[in-house]
Amino acid sequence: MNEQGTLDRLEPGMVIPYGGNRYTRVDAELARAFQAGDRLLVVQESGALLRIPGQVDEVVRARVGEAREAFEALAQVQPGAVDRFYETFAGALERDEVWAQVVAANEEDVRRAQQRSRSTTRLRVSDKMRAAMIEGLRVWPGLAAQDDRVLGRVDHGDWQVDVLRVPLGVVAFVFEGRPNVLVDACGVLASGNTAVLRIGSDALGTASALLRHALRPSLEAAGLPQGAVSLVEVEDRAAGWAMFSDSRLALAVARGSGTAVMQLSSVARQAGVPVSAHGTGGAWLVADPSADGERFERAVRHSLDRKVCNTLNVCCIVRERVADLMPRFLRAIDEAGAALTGAPRLHVTPSAQSFVPAELFERRILVRRAEGDVDEPYASPLPEERLGQEWEWEETPELSLVVVESVDQAVALFNRYSPRFVASLIAGDPRAHQRFRQRIDAPFVGDGFTRWVDGQYALGKPELGLSNWEHGRLLGRGGVLTGADLAAVRLVATTAQEQHR
């Protein structure tokens, strides 16, 4: 510790307290890496020690500062400027010369990811992704409003109180390695907010190309401040920790999966920053005794077209229907596999093992993993306690299978093991749906395929993030976060002028 009271070095074995009465120790690797000017974060929930290099911290603080200045400036821009930005940005993406620059950067990102045995499923840009980005940008014109919106009014006769919706502030995003999320984040401008983003290193080159060739020129053409949407162009994951620990943020949004998102959420919470996080994904589908067989089969098939967070991850079939629904289930997953690379990958719990043909446990298939193609069994046993695992597959559909005595048992398994995200019931009996919705602990509940859980598809608005209920329900909002949701409420009292005379 130096004279200014800040750490300028760490020593191996140094005791670091956390969580009130617990402690951890600095290991040799962290001690060697830590330099004067670096920042040490202690995650109070886990005791993890996170080093933020000084240079990374400086870049992040500068981007957040620019976003804060842009937020203040945004309230003064000319009417219609935000609408013009969305139109201009969409028009830029339609120009082939601009898109060619994005594609070239993406090809380099994909090449680098493949060299590191990283997933490229959601990294590759395509004409479909291009069209979706353009469509998403064109949702916002007409919805943008910098002015206060009156949500309600209470009249007291000689004075009144207006309830106004006002912008929130700077919204920080840490996104997984998908380039199109840069466009999604622009939705914050529609409600008068600004955004600062960190995108996974796999997609950073593509995102930077979008920023240089389309986003920044569109901000300038519309007369908006450059800091209105900015990108932290740093590969080091410490940039996410630095950003989420900045108390100038109004909201931190973490998108991705697993422990990384949970750690980021902890960093934000202990800095006093509200957080919206979606960690573990994976949807569950349950077949009731009254299920229509064809409807069940279609729901399974269409919930496995590609791997995203709302893809079918666990299927539960009630025992009394297993004789006729199991063949339909296997046919549906075979069709899903054939549409991609050839065959599916199935994990079978003890309750379902006797209902799956024995030869499927012996059959060998080629499974496409991020690290390459590997030889694995078509089906393999899975302990019940691992039902919460999300299968992060590439082009080989992968899911778990359970046979249950009742829908109530399936609900209990969901509430115990799942990330409490997406649940779907196939049933012909309306009472079954009513009971299911009363007992299931999920923010998204359906009666068919699971892939409907998407802000743009379901609500007609580009989503900024989805939230499960793994760590509790959300206060006063749904699980889809859009740019239109980012607001605070202001109360304004107006007194009759006569009282002041």
C-alpha positions as CSV (number, residue, x, y, z in Angstrom):
1,M,0.0,0.0,0.0
2,N,1.4,3.5,-0.9
3,E,1.1,6.8,0.8
4,Q,-2.2,7.5,-1.0
5,G,-3.8,4.5,0.7
6,T,-4.1,2.4,-2.5
7,L,-2.6,-1.0,-3.3
8,D,0.4,-0.9,-5.6
9,R,1.4,-4.5,-5.2
10,L,0.1,-7.9,-3.9
11,E,2.0,-10.6,-2.1
12,P,1.4,-14.3,-2.4
13,G,-0.6,-15.6,0.6
14,M,-1.9,-12.1,1.5
15,V,-5.2,-12.4,3.3
16,I,-8.2,-10.6,1.7
17,P,-11.4,-10.5,3.8
18,Y,-14.8,-10.7,2.2
19,G,-18.5,-11.3,3.0
20,G,-18.2,-10.0,6.5
21,N,-16.3,-12.8,8.3
22,R,-14.7,-14.9,5.5
23,Y,-11.3,-14.5,3.8
24,T,-9.4,-15.7,0.8
25,R,-5.7,-15.5,-0.1
26,V,-3.8,-14.0,-3.0
27,D,-2.2,-16.7,-5.2
28,A,1.2,-16.4,-6.8
29,E,-0.2,-15.7,-10.3
30,L,-2.3,-12.8,-9.2
31,A,0.6,-11.4,-7.1
32,R,2.9,-11.5,-10.1
33,A,0.4,-9.9,-12.5
34,F,-0.8,-7.0,-10.2
35,Q,0.9,-3.7,-10.9
36,A,0.6,-0.1,-9.5
37,G,-2.5,1.4,-11.1
38,D,-4.4,-1.8,-11.3
39,R,-7.6,-2.3,-9.4
40,L,-8.5,-5.3,-7.2
41,L,-12.2,-6.3,-7.0
42,V,-13.3,-8.8,-4.3
43,V,-16.6,-10.5,-5.2
44,Q,-18.4,-10.5,-1.9
45,E,-20.6,-13.5,-2.7
46,S,-17.7,-15.9,-3.6
47,G,-14.4,-14.3,-2.6
48,A,-13.1,-14.3,-6.1
49,L,-10.3,-11.8,-6.6
50,L,-10.6,-9.9,-9.9
51,R,-7.7,-7.9,-11.3
52,I,-8.6,-4.9,-13.5
53,P,-5.4,-3.6,-15.3
54,G,-5.0,0.1,-15.0
55,Q,-5.1,0.7,-18.8
56,V,-8.4,-1.3,-19.1
57,D,-9.9,0.7,-16.3
58,E,-8.9,4.0,-17.9
59,V,-10.6,3.0,-21.2
60,V,-13.8,1.9,-19.5
61,R,-14.0,5.0,-17.3
62,A,-13.6,7.2,-20.4
63,R,-16.4,5.3,-22.3
64,V,-18.8,5.5,-19.4
65,G,-17.9,9.2,-18.9
66,E,-18.7,9.8,-22.6
67,A,-22.0,8.0,-22.3
68,R,-22.9,10.1,-19.2
69,E,-22.2,13.3,-21.1
70,A,-24.1,12.0,-24.1
71,F,-27.1,11.3,-21.8
72,E,-27.2,14.9,-20.7
73,A,-26.8,16.1,-24.3
74,L,-29.5,13.8,-25.6
75,A,-32.3,15.8,-23.9
76,Q,-31.3,18.8,-26.0
77,V,-31.3,17.3,-29.4
78,Q,-33.7,18.4,-32.1
79,P,-37.1,16.6,-32.3
80,G,-36.9,13.7,-34.7
81,A,-33.1,13.3,-34.4
82,V,-33.4,9.8,-32.8
83,D,-35.9,8.7,-35.5
84,R,-33.4,9.9,-38.2
85,F,-30.6,7.9,-36.5
86,Y,-32.6,4.6,-36.7
87,E,-33.5,5.2,-40.3
88,T,-30.0,6.2,-41.3
89,F,-28.4,3.2,-39.5
90,A,-30.8,0.8,-41.2
91,G,-30.1,2.4,-44.5
92,A,-26.3,2.0,-43.9
93,L,-26.7,-1.7,-43.3
94,E,-28.7,-2.0,-46.5
95,R,-25.7,-0.6,-48.5
96,D,-23.7,-3.5,-49.9
97,E,-20.4,-1.6,-49.6
98,V,-21.0,-1.1,-45.9
99,W,-22.1,-4.7,-45.4
100,A,-19.0,-6.0,-47.2
101,Q,-16.8,-4.4,-44.6
102,V,-18.8,-6.1,-41.9
103,V,-18.6,-9.5,-43.6
104,A,-14.8,-9.2,-44.0
105,A,-14.3,-8.4,-40.3
106,N,-16.6,-11.3,-39.4
107,E,-14.7,-13.8,-41.5
108,E,-11.6,-12.8,-39.6
109,D,-13.4,-13.2,-36.2
110,V,-14.7,-16.6,-37.3
111,R,-11.2,-17.7,-38.4
112,R,-9.7,-16.6,-35.0
113,A,-12.5,-18.3,-33.1
114,Q,-12.0,-21.6,-34.9
115,Q,-8.3,-21.5,-34.2
116,R,-9.2,-21.2,-30.5
117,S,-11.8,-24.0,-30.7
118,R,-14.5,-21.6,-29.9
119,S,-18.2,-21.8,-30.9
120,T,-19.0,-20.0,-34.2
121,T,-22.8,-20.9,-34.4
122,R,-24.0,-17.4,-33.3
123,L,-20.9,-15.6,-34.4
124,R,-21.3,-15.8,-38.2
125,V,-23.2,-13.0,-39.9
126,S,-25.7,-13.9,-42.6
127,D,-28.3,-12.3,-44.8
128,K,-30.9,-13.4,-42.3
129,M,-29.1,-11.6,-39.5
130,R,-28.6,-8.6,-41.6
131,A,-32.3,-8.4,-42.4
132,A,-33.2,-8.9,-38.7
133,M,-31.0,-6.0,-37.7
134,I,-32.5,-3.7,-40.3
135,E,-36.0,-4.8,-39.3
136,G,-35.2,-4.2,-35.6
137,L,-33.9,-0.7,-36.2
138,R,-37.0,0.2,-38.1
139,V,-39.2,-0.8,-35.2
140,W,-38.2,2.3,-33.2
141,P,-38.9,5.4,-35.4
142,G,-42.2,6.8,-34.1
143,L,-41.7,5.3,-30.7
144,A,-38.7,7.5,-29.7
145,A,-39.6,10.3,-27.3
146,Q,-37.2,12.5,-25.5
147,D,-40.0,14.5,-23.8
148,D,-41.6,13.6,-20.5
149,R,-44.6,11.3,-20.9
150,V,-47.6,11.7,-18.6
151,L,-48.5,8.3,-17.1
152,G,-51.1,9.6,-14.8
153,R,-52.5,12.6,-12.9
154,V,-54.0,13.1,-9.5
155,D,-56.2,16.2,-9.2
156,H,-56.5,17.9,-5.8
157,G,-58.7,20.8,-7.0
158,D,-56.4,23.7,-6.5
159,W,-53.2,21.6,-7.2
160,Q,-52.3,18.5,-9.1
161,V,-49.6,15.8,-9.3
162,D,-48.5,14.5,-12.7
163,V,-46.7,11.1,-12.9
164,L,-44.1,11.4,-15.6
165,R,-42.0,8.8,-17.4
166,V,-38.4,10.1,-17.8
167,P,-35.1,8.5,-19.1
168,L,-33.1,6.4,-16.8
169,G,-29.4,7.2,-17.7
170,V,-26.4,5.2,-18.8
171,V,-27.1,1.5,-19.5
172,A,-24.1,-0.8,-19.7
173,F,-24.2,-4.1,-21.5
174,V,-21.9,-7.1,-21.5
175,F,-22.9,-9.3,-24.4
176,E,-21.8,-12.7,-25.5
177,G,-19.9,-13.0,-28.7
178,R,-22.7,-12.1,-31.1
179,P,-22.2,-9.1,-33.4
180,N,-25.9,-8.2,-33.9
181,V,-26.3,-7.3,-30.2
182,L,-24.6,-3.9,-31.0
183,V,-27.7,-3.1,-33.0
184,D,-30.1,-4.4,-30.3
185,A,-28.5,-2.0,-27.7
186,C,-29.4,1.0,-29.8
187,G,-33.0,0.6,-28.6
188,V,-32.0,2.5,-25.4
189,L,-32.0,5.7,-27.4
190,A,-35.7,5.4,-28.0
191,S,-36.4,6.2,-24.4
192,G,-33.7,8.9,-24.1
193,N,-31.0,6.7,-22.6
194,T,-27.4,6.0,-23.7
195,A,-25.5,2.8,-23.9
196,V,-21.9,1.6,-23.4
197,L,-21.2,-2.0,-24.4
198,R,-18.6,-4.7,-24.0
199,I,-18.9,-7.6,-26.5
200,G,-17.2,-10.9,-26.2
201,S,-13.8,-11.0,-27.8
202,D,-14.9,-13.5,-30.5
203,A,-17.2,-10.9,-32.1
204,L,-15.2,-7.7,-31.3
205,G,-13.8,-7.3,-34.8
206,T,-17.3,-7.5,-36.4
207,A,-18.8,-5.1,-33.8
208,S,-16.0,-2.6,-34.3
209,A,-16.7,-2.7,-38.1
210,L,-20.3,-2.1,-37.5
211,L,-19.4,0.8,-35.2
212,R,-17.0,2.4,-37.7
213,H,-18.8,2.0,-40.9
214,A,-22.5,2.3,-39.9
215,L,-23.2,3.3,-36.3
216,R,-20.9,6.3,-35.8
217,P,-21.7,7.8,-39.2
218,S,-25.4,7.5,-38.5
219,L,-25.1,9.2,-35.1
220,E,-23.2,12.1,-36.7
221,A,-25.7,12.3,-39.6
222,A,-28.6,12.5,-37.1
223,G,-27.0,15.1,-34.9
224,L,-26.6,12.8,-31.9
225,P,-23.6,12.8,-29.6
226,Q,-21.0,10.1,-30.4
227,G,-21.1,8.8,-26.9
228,A,-24.8,7.9,-27.2
229,V,-23.9,4.3,-28.1
230,S,-20.2,3.4,-27.5
231,L,-18.2,0.2,-27.6
232,V,-15.4,-0.7,-25.2
233,E,-12.9,-2.0,-27.8
234,V,-10.9,-4.1,-25.4
235,E,-10.6,-7.9,-25.5
236,D,-9.7,-8.3,-21.9
237,R,-12.7,-9.6,-19.9
238,A,-11.7,-7.4,-17.1
239,A,-13.4,-4.6,-19.1
240,G,-16.7,-6.1,-18.1
241,W,-15.8,-6.0,-14.4
242,A,-14.6,-2.4,-14.6
243,M,-17.8,-1.4,-16.4
244,F,-20.2,-3.1,-14.0
245,S,-18.4,-1.7,-11.0
246,D,-18.8,2.0,-12.2
247,S,-21.4,3.6,-9.9
248,R,-22.3,6.1,-12.7
249,L,-24.4,3.4,-14.4
250,A,-28.2,3.5,-14.1
251,L,-28.5,-0.2,-15.1
252,A,-26.1,-3.1,-15.9
253,V,-27.4,-5.7,-18.3
254,A,-25.5,-9.1,-18.6
255,R,-26.3,-11.4,-21.4
256,G,-24.6,-14.8,-21.8
257,S,-24.6,-17.9,-19.7
258,G,-23.2,-19.6,-16.7
259,T,-20.9,-18.4,-13.9
260,A,-19.5,-15.5,-15.8
261,V,-22.9,-13.7,-15.9
262,M,-23.5,-14.5,-12.2
263,Q,-20.1,-13.0,-11.3
264,L,-20.8,-9.9,-13.3
265,S,-24.1,-9.5,-11.6
266,S,-22.4,-9.8,-8.2
267,V,-19.9,-7.1,-9.2
268,A,-22.7,-4.7,-10.2
269,R,-24.8,-5.4,-7.1
270,Q,-22.0,-4.7,-4.7
271,A,-21.3,-1.4,-6.5
272,G,-24.9,-0.4,-6.0
273,V,-25.8,-0.7,-9.7
274,P,-29.2,-2.3,-10.5
275,V,-28.7,-5.3,-12.7
276,S,-30.7,-7.3,-15.3
277,A,-29.0,-10.7,-15.9
278,H,-29.8,-13.8,-17.9
279,G,-27.4,-16.6,-17.0
280,T,-28.4,-20.2,-17.6
281,G,-30.9,-20.9,-20.3
282,G,-32.7,-23.9,-21.7
283,A,-36.5,-24.6,-22.1
284,W,-38.6,-27.4,-20.6
285,L,-41.5,-29.0,-22.4
286,V,-44.0,-31.3,-20.6
287,A,-46.5,-33.7,-22.2
288,D,-49.7,-34.0,-20.2
289,P,-51.9,-37.2,-20.3
290,S,-54.3,-35.2,-22.5
291,A,-51.6,-34.1,-25.0
292,D,-52.3,-34.3,-28.7
293,G,-49.6,-36.5,-30.2
294,E,-49.1,-34.5,-33.4
295,R,-49.0,-31.2,-31.5
296,F,-46.4,-32.6,-29.1
297,E,-44.2,-33.9,-31.9
298,R,-44.3,-30.6,-33.8
299,A,-43.5,-28.7,-30.6
300,V,-40.4,-30.8,-30.0
301,R,-39.2,-30.6,-33.6
302,H,-39.6,-26.8,-33.9
303,S,-38.0,-26.1,-30.6
304,L,-34.7,-27.6,-31.8
305,D,-34.0,-25.7,-35.0
306,R,-30.8,-24.1,-33.5
307,K,-29.2,-23.5,-30.2
308,V,-30.2,-20.3,-28.4
309,C,-31.3,-19.7,-24.8
310,N,-35.0,-20.7,-25.5
311,T,-34.1,-24.0,-27.3
312,L,-35.7,-27.1,-25.8
313,N,-33.3,-28.5,-23.2
314,V,-35.5,-30.9,-21.2
315,C,-38.5,-32.9,-22.3
316,C,-40.8,-34.6,-19.7
317,I,-43.3,-37.3,-20.8
318,V,-46.0,-38.6,-18.4
319,R,-45.7,-42.4,-18.0
320,E,-49.3,-43.2,-19.1
321,R,-48.6,-41.7,-22.5
322,V,-45.0,-42.9,-23.0
323,A,-46.0,-45.8,-25.3
324,D,-47.3,-43.5,-28.0
325,L,-45.4,-40.3,-27.3
326,M,-41.9,-41.8,-27.0
327,P,-41.8,-42.8,-30.7
328,R,-43.0,-39.3,-31.7
329,F,-40.4,-37.7,-29.5
330,L,-37.6,-39.8,-31.0
331,R,-38.8,-39.1,-34.5
332,A,-39.0,-35.4,-33.8
333,I,-35.4,-35.2,-32.5
334,D,-34.2,-37.4,-35.4
335,E,-35.7,-34.9,-37.8
336,A,-34.1,-32.0,-36.0
337,G,-30.8,-33.7,-36.2
338,A,-31.1,-34.6,-39.8
339,A,-31.9,-30.9,-40.7
340,L,-28.5,-30.0,-39.2
341,T,-25.7,-32.5,-39.1
342,G,-27.3,-35.9,-39.0
343,A,-28.3,-37.1,-35.5
344,P,-29.3,-35.7,-32.1
345,R,-27.6,-36.3,-28.8
346,L,-29.8,-37.5,-26.0
347,H,-29.3,-37.6,-22.2
348,V,-31.6,-40.0,-20.4
349,T,-32.5,-39.9,-16.7
350,P,-33.1,-43.2,-14.8
351,S,-36.9,-42.8,-15.0
352,A,-36.8,-42.8,-18.8
353,Q,-34.0,-45.3,-19.5
354,S,-36.2,-48.4,-19.8
355,F,-38.4,-46.6,-22.4
356,V,-35.6,-45.7,-24.8
357,P,-34.5,-48.4,-27.2
358,A,-31.4,-50.1,-25.9
359,E,-29.7,-49.8,-29.3
360,L,-29.6,-46.0,-29.0
361,F,-27.2,-46.4,-26.1
362,E,-24.9,-48.5,-28.3
363,R,-25.2,-46.4,-31.4
364,R,-22.3,-44.0,-32.1
365,I,-22.8,-40.7,-33.8
366,L,-20.7,-37.7,-34.9
367,V,-21.3,-34.8,-32.6
368,R,-20.2,-31.3,-33.7
369,R,-18.6,-29.5,-30.8
370,A,-16.9,-26.2,-30.6
371,E,-13.5,-28.0,-30.5
372,G,-14.4,-30.1,-33.5
373,D,-16.3,-33.3,-34.4
374,V,-16.3,-36.0,-31.8
375,D,-17.5,-39.6,-31.6
376,E,-20.2,-40.0,-28.9
377,P,-23.2,-42.3,-28.1
378,Y,-26.6,-41.3,-29.4
379,A,-28.0,-41.7,-25.9
380,S,-26.3,-41.9,-22.5
381,P,-27.5,-42.0,-18.9
382,L,-28.0,-38.7,-16.9
383,P,-28.5,-38.4,-13.2
384,E,-31.6,-36.5,-12.3
385,E,-29.7,-33.9,-10.3
386,R,-28.0,-32.8,-13.6
387,L,-31.3,-31.7,-15.2
388,G,-30.4,-28.1,-14.7
389,Q,-27.5,-28.3,-17.1
390,E,-27.9,-26.3,-20.3
391,W,-26.6,-28.2,-23.3
392,E,-24.5,-25.7,-25.3
393,W,-24.6,-27.5,-28.7
394,E,-23.3,-26.3,-32.1
395,E,-25.1,-28.2,-34.9
396,T,-26.0,-31.4,-33.1
397,P,-29.3,-31.0,-31.2
398,E,-28.8,-32.0,-27.6
399,L,-31.3,-32.4,-24.8
400,S,-32.4,-34.4,-21.7
401,L,-35.3,-36.7,-21.4
402,V,-37.4,-37.5,-18.3
403,V,-40.4,-39.8,-17.7
404,V,-42.7,-38.5,-14.9
405,E,-45.6,-40.0,-13.1
406,S,-47.6,-36.7,-13.4
407,V,-47.4,-33.1,-14.6
408,D,-47.1,-32.2,-11.0
409,Q,-43.9,-34.2,-10.7
410,A,-42.6,-32.4,-13.8
411,V,-43.4,-29.1,-12.3
412,A,-41.6,-30.0,-9.1
413,L,-38.5,-31.1,-11.1
414,F,-38.6,-27.8,-13.0
415,N,-38.9,-25.7,-9.9
416,R,-36.1,-27.6,-8.2
417,Y,-33.5,-28.1,-11.0
418,S,-34.1,-25.7,-13.9
419,P,-32.9,-22.1,-14.2
420,R,-36.7,-21.2,-14.0
421,F,-36.8,-19.8,-17.5
422,V,-39.1,-21.2,-20.2
423,A,-41.8,-23.9,-19.5
424,S,-44.3,-25.3,-22.0
425,L,-47.2,-27.7,-21.5
426,I,-48.7,-29.8,-24.3
427,A,-52.2,-30.6,-23.0
428,G,-55.8,-30.7,-24.4
429,D,-57.4,-30.2,-21.0
430,P,-57.8,-26.5,-20.1
431,R,-57.7,-27.4,-16.4
432,A,-54.2,-28.9,-16.8
433,H,-53.0,-25.6,-18.2
434,Q,-54.6,-23.6,-15.4
435,R,-52.9,-25.8,-12.8
436,F,-49.6,-25.8,-14.6
437,R,-49.5,-22.0,-14.7
438,Q,-50.4,-21.7,-11.1
439,R,-47.6,-23.9,-9.9
440,I,-44.8,-23.4,-12.4
441,D,-42.1,-20.9,-11.3
442,A,-41.2,-19.4,-14.7
443,P,-41.4,-16.0,-16.3
444,F,-42.3,-17.5,-19.7
445,V,-45.0,-20.2,-20.0
446,G,-46.5,-21.5,-23.2
447,D,-48.5,-24.3,-24.8
448,G,-46.4,-25.2,-27.8
449,F,-42.9,-24.8,-29.1
450,T,-40.5,-23.0,-26.8
451,R,-38.7,-20.7,-29.3
452,W,-41.3,-18.0,-29.1
453,V,-39.4,-16.5,-26.1
454,D,-37.8,-13.6,-27.9
455,G,-38.5,-9.9,-27.6
456,Q,-38.6,-9.1,-31.3
457,Y,-40.6,-12.2,-32.2
458,A,-43.1,-12.1,-29.3
459,L,-43.5,-8.4,-28.6
460,G,-42.4,-6.8,-31.9
461,K,-39.5,-5.0,-30.1
462,P,-35.8,-5.8,-30.2
463,E,-34.8,-7.2,-26.9
464,L,-31.9,-6.0,-24.8
465,G,-31.9,-9.1,-22.6
466,L,-34.0,-11.9,-21.2
467,S,-34.1,-12.7,-17.5
468,N,-34.9,-16.0,-15.9
469,W,-36.1,-16.4,-12.3
470,E,-33.1,-18.5,-11.2
471,H,-32.3,-15.9,-8.5
472,G,-35.8,-14.7,-7.8
473,R,-38.6,-12.9,-9.6
474,L,-38.3,-9.4,-11.0
475,L,-39.9,-6.4,-9.4
476,G,-42.6,-4.8,-11.6
477,R,-41.5,-5.9,-15.1
478,G,-41.5,-8.9,-17.4
479,G,-38.5,-11.1,-18.3
480,V,-38.0,-9.3,-21.7
481,L,-36.0,-6.1,-21.4
482,T,-36.4,-3.7,-24.3
483,G,-35.4,-0.1,-24.9
484,A,-38.9,1.1,-24.0
485,D,-38.6,-0.4,-20.5
486,L,-35.6,1.9,-19.5
487,A,-37.3,4.6,-17.6
488,A,-37.7,6.3,-14.2
489,V,-40.8,7.9,-12.8
490,R,-40.9,11.6,-11.8
491,L,-43.7,13.3,-9.8
492,V,-44.4,16.9,-10.6
493,A,-46.7,19.1,-8.5
494,T,-48.4,22.0,-10.1
495,T,-50.2,24.6,-7.8
496,A,-52.9,27.0,-9.0
497,Q,-51.3,30.4,-9.7
498,E,-53.8,32.2,-7.4
499,Q,-52.1,30.6,-4.4
500,H,-48.8,32.4,-5.2
501,R,-50.3,35.9,-5.6
